[in-house]
Amino acid sequence: MFPKVPDQHKIGKPLVPNGLGVIYVLFTTIYLFLIYFSGVSPASNGVSAPLTLAVCVLFGGFMGLLDDWMDLKWRYKAFMPLIAALPLIYLARVDMLRTAISLPLIGMIEFGDAYYFLVIPLIIMVVTNTVNQLGGLNGLETVCPAIILIGLMALSQSYLILMLGPLILWLALAALNFKGKIFVGNIGSFAIGMTIASFAVITDLKSSLLISILPYIFNSVLILLTVFLFRKRASVSLDGKKLVSDQRRSLVTLITYRRPMTERKIVALIALLVAIFVSIAVLIELPWSLLI
């Protein structure tokens, strides 16, 4: 049913089914609609959190599907997620979510109306694109986002039901992806990126999200700087059974710079790095969540 693409970082480049992220998109959408109709969704002032999240996930999947079909250029992919910010802006205004964000070492910043029309679109655009950019190795697109999602869910007990089922399915896909059995494709990476960003906005965990995605932001900044300044892209080469790089243009190439490593070890190291930042975010936010 799914098209097969070569695994570029394996000997012989075996063909692997691609695009299985569509399973996550369809399951999550159905799951969130069932949560809404069952009446167990978190209370709101008239806007449904499950339906809003479902719309965002669907758009993330649609965007990834377009990219898989048409190989969209980055100037289009960078701004397309802004469309998905519209239902979140409406939910934030109706539910009167906090328009302030607490930043480490800086303190509380009040954005006022700019939060709806500037901050939320930026969150959606940055998170969705940075999650998509940190990929290319088996497990990066699935294991690392799952770690962030688990951290956010740990801080939002009242909204836990929204992502419980989708998380279990995503972990199953992550296990298969880590073993090199499947690829989730752009449809999966964009959908999970949109999920993380939307869930953070709905649960009012912007500060925790910001800390958690710092490795992603670092990776994207490194990639964009090298593309704009040197017109070169990051890449790793297969040296026997290990991957190695002769340049430092992304998080992956920085780790493998003149240091051959197996694909699984690279993914494990980056996952550990993400887990460290997620843990920091949880430790900072947890006292506040307990008080609330």
C-alpha positions as CSV (number, residue, x, y, z in Angstrom):
1,M,0.0,0.0,0.0
2,F,2.9,2.4,0.8
3,P,5.6,3.5,-1.7
4,K,9.0,2.2,-0.8
5,V,12.1,4.4,-0.8
6,P,15.8,3.5,-0.2
7,D,17.3,3.8,3.2
8,Q,20.3,6.0,2.3
9,H,22.2,5.2,5.5
10,K,22.2,1.4,5.3
11,I,24.5,-0.9,3.3
12,G,22.8,-1.8,0.0
13,K,20.2,1.0,0.5
14,P,17.3,-1.4,1.2
15,L,13.8,-0.3,0.3
16,V,11.6,0.7,3.2
17,P,7.8,1.6,3.2
18,N,7.4,5.4,3.4
19,G,4.5,7.7,4.5
20,L,3.2,5.6,7.4
21,G,2.6,8.8,9.3
22,V,-0.8,8.9,7.6
23,I,-1.8,6.2,10.1
24,Y,-1.1,8.5,13.0
25,V,-3.0,11.4,11.3
26,L,-6.1,9.3,10.7
27,F,-6.1,7.6,14.1
28,T,-5.5,10.8,16.0
29,T,-8.3,12.6,14.1
30,I,-10.8,9.8,14.8
31,Y,-9.6,9.5,18.4
32,L,-10.1,13.2,19.1
33,F,-13.5,13.2,17.5
34,L,-14.5,10.3,19.7
35,I,-13.2,12.2,22.8
36,Y,-15.3,15.1,21.8
37,F,-18.5,13.1,21.3
38,S,-18.0,11.1,24.4
39,G,-18.1,14.2,26.5
40,V,-14.9,13.5,28.5
41,S,-13.0,16.3,26.9
42,P,-11.6,19.1,29.1
43,A,-14.1,21.9,29.9
44,S,-13.9,25.1,27.9
45,N,-15.8,28.3,27.3
46,G,-17.4,27.1,24.1
47,V,-14.5,26.0,21.9
48,S,-13.6,22.4,21.8
49,A,-10.0,21.6,22.5
50,P,-10.2,18.1,20.9
51,L,-11.7,19.4,17.6
52,T,-9.2,22.3,17.5
53,L,-6.3,19.9,17.9
54,A,-7.8,17.5,15.3
55,V,-8.0,20.3,12.8
56,C,-4.3,21.2,13.4
57,V,-3.2,17.6,13.1
58,L,-5.1,17.2,9.9
59,F,-3.5,20.3,8.4
60,G,-0.1,19.1,9.5
61,G,-0.7,15.8,7.7
62,F,-2.0,17.5,4.6
63,M,1.0,19.8,4.5
64,G,3.3,16.7,4.8
65,L,1.4,14.9,2.1
66,L,1.8,17.9,-0.3
67,D,5.6,17.9,0.5
68,D,5.8,14.1,-0.2
69,W,4.0,14.6,-3.5
70,M,5.4,17.8,-4.7
71,D,8.7,18.3,-2.8
72,L,7.7,21.8,-1.6
73,K,10.5,24.4,-1.4
74,W,11.4,25.6,2.0
75,R,10.0,29.1,1.4
76,Y,6.5,27.5,1.1
77,K,6.9,25.0,3.9
78,A,8.1,27.7,6.3
79,F,4.9,29.7,6.1
80,M,2.2,27.1,5.4
81,P,1.8,26.2,9.1
82,L,0.5,29.7,9.7
83,I,-2.9,28.6,8.4
84,A,-3.2,26.0,11.2
85,A,-2.7,28.8,13.7
86,L,-6.1,30.3,12.9
87,P,-8.2,27.8,15.0
88,L,-5.7,28.1,17.9
89,I,-6.0,31.9,17.8
90,Y,-9.7,31.6,18.1
91,L,-9.5,29.0,20.9
92,A,-7.0,31.2,22.8
93,R,-9.2,34.3,22.6
94,V,-12.4,32.6,23.6
95,D,-10.9,30.6,26.4
96,M,-8.9,33.6,27.5
97,L,-5.6,31.8,27.7
98,R,-2.7,33.7,29.3
99,T,-1.0,36.1,27.0
100,A,2.2,36.1,29.0
101,I,5.2,33.8,28.6
102,S,7.7,33.2,31.4
103,L,11.3,32.9,29.9
104,P,14.3,31.6,31.9
105,L,16.6,34.3,33.1
106,I,14.3,36.9,31.7
107,G,11.0,36.5,33.6
108,M,7.4,37.1,32.6
109,I,6.7,38.9,29.4
110,E,3.2,40.1,28.7
111,F,2.4,40.2,25.0
112,G,-1.3,41.3,25.1
113,D,-3.1,41.0,21.8
114,A,0.2,40.4,20.1
115,Y,0.2,36.9,21.7
116,Y,-2.8,35.9,19.5
117,F,-1.6,37.3,16.2
118,L,2.2,37.1,16.5
119,V,3.3,34.6,19.2
120,I,0.9,31.7,18.4
121,P,1.7,31.8,14.6
122,L,5.4,31.9,15.4
123,I,5.1,28.9,17.8
124,I,3.2,26.9,15.1
125,M,5.6,27.9,12.3
126,V,8.9,27.4,14.3
127,V,8.0,24.1,16.0
128,T,6.5,22.4,12.9
129,N,9.4,23.3,10.7
130,T,12.2,22.6,13.2
131,V,10.8,19.2,14.0
132,N,10.7,18.4,10.3
133,Q,14.3,19.6,9.8
134,L,15.7,17.3,12.5
135,G,15.3,14.1,10.6
136,G,17.0,11.8,8.0
137,L,18.0,9.1,10.4
138,N,15.9,6.2,11.6
139,G,14.2,7.3,14.8
140,L,15.0,11.0,14.8
141,E,11.6,12.0,13.4
142,T,9.7,9.8,15.8
143,V,11.6,9.1,19.1
144,C,12.6,12.7,19.8
145,P,9.1,14.3,19.3
146,A,7.7,11.5,21.5
147,I,10.0,12.6,24.3
148,I,8.8,16.2,24.1
149,L,5.1,15.1,23.9
150,I,5.5,12.9,27.0
151,G,7.0,15.8,28.9
152,L,4.2,18.1,27.9
153,M,1.6,15.5,28.9
154,A,3.2,15.0,32.3
155,L,2.6,18.7,33.0
156,S,-1.0,18.8,31.8
157,Q,-2.9,16.1,33.7
158,S,-6.3,17.6,32.8
159,Y,-5.6,17.4,29.1
160,L,-3.8,14.0,29.3
161,I,-6.8,12.2,27.7
162,L,-6.3,14.2,24.4
163,M,-3.0,12.6,23.5
164,L,-3.0,9.3,25.4
165,G,-4.2,7.1,22.5
166,P,-2.2,9.0,19.8
167,L,1.0,8.8,21.9
168,I,0.7,5.0,22.2
169,L,0.3,4.6,18.5
170,W,3.2,7.0,17.8
171,L,5.4,5.1,20.1
172,A,4.6,1.9,18.1
173,L,5.5,3.7,14.9
174,A,8.7,5.1,16.6
175,A,9.8,1.5,17.5
176,L,9.4,0.3,13.9
177,N,11.1,3.5,12.6
178,F,14.0,3.2,14.9
179,K,14.5,-0.4,13.7
180,G,14.5,0.8,10.1
181,K,11.3,-1.1,9.2
182,I,9.2,2.0,8.2
183,F,9.5,5.7,7.5
184,V,6.7,8.1,8.7
185,G,7.6,10.5,5.9
186,N,7.0,14.3,5.8
187,I,3.3,13.6,6.6
188,G,4.4,12.1,9.9
189,S,7.0,14.7,10.9
190,F,4.8,17.7,10.0
191,A,1.8,16.1,11.8
192,I,3.7,15.4,15.0
193,G,5.3,18.8,14.9
194,M,1.9,20.4,14.6
195,T,0.6,18.2,17.4
196,I,3.4,19.3,19.8
197,A,2.9,23.0,19.0
198,S,-0.9,22.9,19.2
199,F,-1.0,20.8,22.4
200,A,1.4,23.3,24.0
201,V,-0.8,26.2,23.1
202,I,-4.0,24.5,24.2
203,T,-2.5,23.5,27.5
204,D,-0.7,26.8,28.0
205,L,2.8,25.3,28.2
206,K,4.6,27.7,26.0
207,S,7.6,28.1,28.3
208,S,8.1,24.4,28.7
209,L,7.8,23.9,24.9
210,L,10.4,26.6,24.3
211,I,13.0,24.9,26.6
212,S,12.2,21.4,25.2
213,I,12.8,22.4,21.5
214,L,16.1,24.2,22.1
215,P,18.0,21.3,20.4
216,Y,15.7,21.6,17.4
217,I,16.2,25.3,17.2
218,F,19.9,25.0,17.4
219,N,19.8,22.4,14.6
220,S,17.7,24.6,12.4
221,V,19.8,27.7,13.0
222,L,22.9,25.8,12.1
223,I,21.3,24.5,8.9
224,L,19.9,27.8,7.8
225,L,23.1,29.7,8.5
226,T,25.2,27.3,6.3
227,V,22.6,27.4,3.5
228,F,22.3,31.1,3.4
229,L,26.0,31.9,4.0
230,F,27.7,29.1,2.1
231,R,25.0,27.7,-0.1
232,K,25.7,24.2,1.2
233,R,23.6,21.5,2.8
234,A,24.4,19.2,5.7
235,S,25.1,15.6,4.8
236,V,26.7,12.5,6.3
237,S,28.4,9.6,4.4
238,L,28.4,5.9,5.1
239,D,31.8,4.7,6.2
240,G,31.4,0.9,6.4
241,K,28.7,0.5,9.0
242,K,29.1,3.9,10.5
243,L,28.2,7.4,9.5
244,V,30.7,10.3,9.4
245,S,30.8,13.9,8.3
246,D,33.5,16.2,7.2
247,Q,31.6,19.4,8.0
248,R,29.4,20.9,10.8
249,R,26.2,22.1,9.3
250,S,23.6,20.5,11.4
251,L,23.2,18.7,14.8
252,V,23.8,15.3,13.2
253,T,26.9,16.4,11.3
254,L,28.3,18.2,14.3
255,I,28.1,15.0,16.3
256,T,29.6,12.9,13.5
257,Y,32.3,15.4,12.5
258,R,35.4,13.3,11.9
259,R,33.9,10.8,14.4
260,P,32.3,7.7,12.8
261,M,29.3,6.5,14.7
262,T,26.5,4.0,14.1
263,E,23.1,5.4,13.1
264,R,21.4,4.1,16.3
265,K,24.1,5.7,18.5
266,I,23.6,9.1,16.9
267,V,19.9,8.9,17.3
268,A,20.3,7.7,20.9
269,L,22.6,10.7,21.7
270,I,20.3,13.2,20.2
271,A,17.3,11.6,22.0
272,L,19.3,11.9,25.2
273,L,20.0,15.6,24.5
274,V,16.3,16.2,23.9
275,A,15.4,14.3,27.0
276,I,17.7,16.5,29.1
277,F,16.1,19.7,27.9
278,V,12.6,18.2,28.4
279,S,13.5,17.2,31.9
280,I,14.7,20.7,32.6
281,A,11.4,22.1,31.3
282,V,9.4,19.7,33.5
283,L,11.5,20.5,36.6
284,I,10.9,24.3,36.0
285,E,7.2,24.0,35.2
286,L,6.2,21.2,37.6
287,P,5.9,23.4,40.8
288,W,3.6,25.8,39.0
289,S,1.4,23.0,37.6
290,L,1.0,21.5,41.0
291,L,0.0,24.8,42.5
292,I,-2.6,25.3,39.7
